């Protein structure tokens, strides 16, 4: 799996998470492409924050 390596990538990932949170609801399927993207990017952001913040 890839990793967020720079602050610029981190900020872009956080911005994408914010966009996805507007469309992903509790009723959305776990197989939905937006849900999957949100899940993956959130994990990357979390890993970056644990390491750098």
C-alpha positions as CSV (number, residue, x, y, z in Angstrom):
1,X,0.0,0.0,0.0
2,X,1.1,3.5,-0.6
3,X,2.0,6.1,2.1
4,X,1.5,9.8,2.5
5,X,5.1,11.1,2.4
6,X,4.7,14.9,2.4
7,X,2.7,17.6,4.0
8,X,1.3,18.6,0.6
9,X,0.0,15.0,0.1
10,X,-1.4,15.0,3.6
11,X,-3.3,18.3,3.0
12,X,-4.6,17.0,-0.4
13,X,-5.8,13.7,1.3
14,X,-7.5,15.7,4.1
15,X,-9.3,17.8,1.5
16,X,-10.5,14.7,-0.4
17,X,-11.7,13.2,2.9
18,X,-13.8,16.3,3.5
19,X,-15.3,16.0,0.0
20,X,-16.1,12.4,0.5
21,X,-17.7,13.0,3.8
22,X,-20.3,15.1,2.1
23,X,-21.5,12.2,-0.1
24,X,-20.9,9.1,2.1
25,X,-23.7,8.5,4.5
26,X,-24.5,5.8,7.0
27,X,-26.9,4.2,4.5
28,X,-24.3,3.8,1.8
29,X,-23.1,0.3,0.9
30,X,-19.6,-0.9,2.1
31,X,-19.0,-1.8,-1.6
32,X,-19.7,1.7,-2.9
33,X,-16.6,3.3,-4.6
34,X,-16.9,6.5,-2.5
35,X,-17.1,4.6,0.7
36,X,-14.0,2.5,-0.2
37,X,-12.1,5.6,-1.2
38,X,-12.9,7.3,2.0
39,X,-11.9,4.2,4.0
40,X,-8.5,3.9,2.3
41,X,-7.6,7.6,2.4
42,X,-8.7,7.9,6.0
43,X,-6.3,5.1,6.9
44,X,-3.5,6.8,5.1
45,X,-4.2,10.1,6.9
46,X,-4.4,8.4,10.2
47,X,-1.0,6.7,9.6
48,X,0.6,10.0,8.6
49,X,-0.8,11.7,11.7
50,X,0.5,9.0,14.0
51,X,3.9,9.3,12.5
52,X,4.2,13.1,12.1
53,X,1.7,14.9,14.4
